[in-house]
Each structure stands twice: as structure tokens, then as C-alpha cells.
Amino acid sequence: MSNAQSKVKRTPKEYVTLFLTFFKIGAFTFGGGYAMIPLIQKEVVDNHKWVTADDILEVIAIAESTPGPIAVNAATFVGYKFGGFWGAFSATLGVVSPSFMIIVLLSSLISRFQDYKAVKYAFYGIRAGVLALIVKAMINMYRKCPKSPVAYFIFAFSFIMVALLNIKAIYVLIGCALIGLAASFVAKRREAKK
């Protein structure tokens, strides 16, 4: 992922657009970072063309591998690629502002309404919608990832480690990176022997 775009001088209006785009993503996506991935991709790749489809895969991979919420990390990386420090600041502020404002508002109201059946049913519906968004993000990422025996092995390995054996995600990511490096090293040695 090149930083050529982040070196371009941006106007205040462009930073406001970046802020408002990520504010919208933060305000209208429930369920955390994975549920936000399809909307982030649609806005920054399809609508605004701030990054390419390949770039967004790299952004998501980096955002998953670094500490912090994936949506905030993704916003920061996209913002930085678009407009350097101020782009990262604008995008990050945009994506966290709705949650901050809603949490401040809800924290004073939630204790009054949490026992109402309508509120409980609303959250059941939101959870089902969030699951659909996460599955959509998984399908989109699968379509864009390279297909090879090594990639399928890494997928199966990761799933077993995290879902079945409850290994911490950071250790699984490190293991996946090492497997990928080893596979790349072996492939290069085979090519060199030909």
C-alpha cells in the first residue's frame, strides 16, 4: 500500500467529507468493526475511491493485527492514506464520535428502559442484522483473498485455534504470519531450483 495519496495536500472541505463519511459509518452500523467492514468498503472504495479494493484488504488485515477496535484502526489507516495525519485524525474522530455521543446518552437512559420487552426484542433484531453484516464481510474478503492450499490450511488452522481451542487471537495471527512466511520461503526456493 503506497503512501502517495497521503502526500497530496488536501483542502479543509476534503477533511470534512472524510469526517462526515466516517461519522455516517459510525452512526449507522451496529455490531462493531466486522459489521462496519462492508459499509467502509462501499464508502471508501466504491463511492469516494480513496483507496482501492486491494488496499482495503491490506487495511483490514493491518487493522485486525493491531491493538484496538478494528473499525477505529481501519478508519485511521484509510484516513492516513488519504490525507496523512489530519486525514487519520478526521476519519478516527468521525468514526468514534457517534458511539461516544450515543453511549453518553444511553448510559443515563438504559437503566430505565432495559426491562421493557420492546427494547429486548429490538436488540434481538439488531443482533440478527449484525450477524448478516459479519457474514457479508466474510464473503467479500473470501472472494478477494488468494485461493491456494496454503490459504485454505491457514483458514482451517485459524478457525480451529480460535473457535474450538479458545487460543488468543494474537497468537493465532502470529502463527498465521509465520505459516505464510514459511510458505513464501518454500515457494521461492522451489522457483529458484527450476
N, C-alpha and C positions, 0 to 999 in steps of 0.2 A: 504494500500500500504506500504510494508515494505521498510526500507532503507538499507537492507542488501547489495544490489549491490553498493550503494554509498560508502560503507566502503571498498570495494575492491580497491586495488591500481591499477591504470591504467597507461598505458605507454603513452608517448607523441604521438605515432602513433595512438593510440585509440582516443585521443582527437582531432587529426587532422581529423580522419574519422568522428567523431561526428560533427565537424565544417563543413566539406565538405558536409555531408548529409543534414544538415540544411541549408547550403548555397544553395544547389540544390533546396530544398523545397522553400526557399525564392525567388529564381531566376525564377523558372518556374511555380509558382502558382499565378494567378491573382485573385483579388476579395476579398482579406482579409482573416482573420483567418478561417472562416467557410469553405471557398473554399479550405483551406490548410489541413483540418482535414483528408480527405481520403488519401492524399499523406503522411501526418505524420504517419497515421496508417499503411500504406503499408510499409514505410521505417523502422519505429522503432519497429513494431510488427512482420511483415512478413519477411522482408529482413534481419534485423540485430538482431532481438529478444532481444532488450534492455529492453523492457517491455512486459507484457502480454496483451492480448485483454481486460481483466478485468481492468488492470492498466490504459489502455488508456482511458477508460470511466471515471475513477476517475480523471485522469489528465485533461480531457476536462471539467468535472464538476468543478474542482478547478479553472481551467483557466478562465472559464466563470464567476466565482463568485468573482474573484479578480480584482482589478483595472488594466487597461492596455489592450493592444491588445491580443486577445485570442491566436494567433499564437506565439507571443513572450512569453506569460505565459506558454503555452504548451511546447515550446522548453526549457524554463528554468527548468520546473518541470521534464521533461524527462532527460535533461542533469544532473540535480542534482541526480536523481535516479540512473543514470548510473555511474556518477563519482564525486559526491559531488560538491564542489564549482567550481573546474576547469571544470567539465562537464557542469554545468549550464552556466558558462562563455562562454565556447566554443560553445555550442548549441545556446545560445542567440546571440552571436556575428555572428554566421553563418547565422541565420535566418534574422537578420536585415541588414546585410551588402549589399545584392543585392538591397534592396529597397533604402537604403541610396545612393548608387552609382548611381542608375537609376534616383532618384529624383534630385540629383545634376546635372546629365547630361541633363535630360529633362527640368529642370527649365530654362536652358539657351536656349533651342530649341523650347519649346512648343508654345511660342507666335508667332513664325514664321510659324508654320505649323497647328495650331489649326483650321483654317478656310478651309483647304483642305477637299473636300468630301471624299477622300480615307481614311483620318485619322478618320473622323467621322464614316464612315462605319466600319472601323476596330474596333473601340471602341464599336459599336453596337454588333458586333460578339463576342467580348470579354465578354460583359455583359451577352449574352445568354449562353456562356460557363460557366461563373461563376455561373449562376443560376442552371445549371445542376449539378455542383460540390456541391453546397449547398444542393440540394435535395438528392444527393447521400449520403452526410454526415448524413442528417436527417434519411434516410432509414437505414443506417448502425447502427446508435445509437438506433433507434427504435427496431431493431432486437435484440440488446444486452440488452436492458432495461427490467426490470421485468414487466410482464403484470398482472395487477390487477385492480379492480375497483378504488382503491385509485390513482394508477398511471394514469389511464385514466381521473379521475377527475382533478388531478394536471395539466395534459396536457391541458385539456379544459379551466381550470381556467387561466392558464398562457397565453394561446392564446387570450382569451377574454380580459384579463387585458392589454396585450401589444399591440395587433393588433387592437382591437376595441375601447378600452378606453384610449389608449395612456398613461398608467401608466408607470413610470420609471422602467426599468428592475431590478434595485437593490431592489426596494420594492417588486416586484413580486418574485424575488429569495428568499427574506427573508420570504415572505408569503408561498412559496412552502416548504421551510425548516421547517417552523412551522407546516404546514399541515402534512408533512412527520413524524416529531417528534410526533405529536399528534396521528397519525395513528399507529405508532410503539408502543406508550404507551398503546393505547386501545387494540392492538393485544396481547401485553404481559400480560395485566390484564385478558383478556379472557382466555389465556392459563393457567394462574395461578389459575383461578377458576375451571378449568376442573379437 
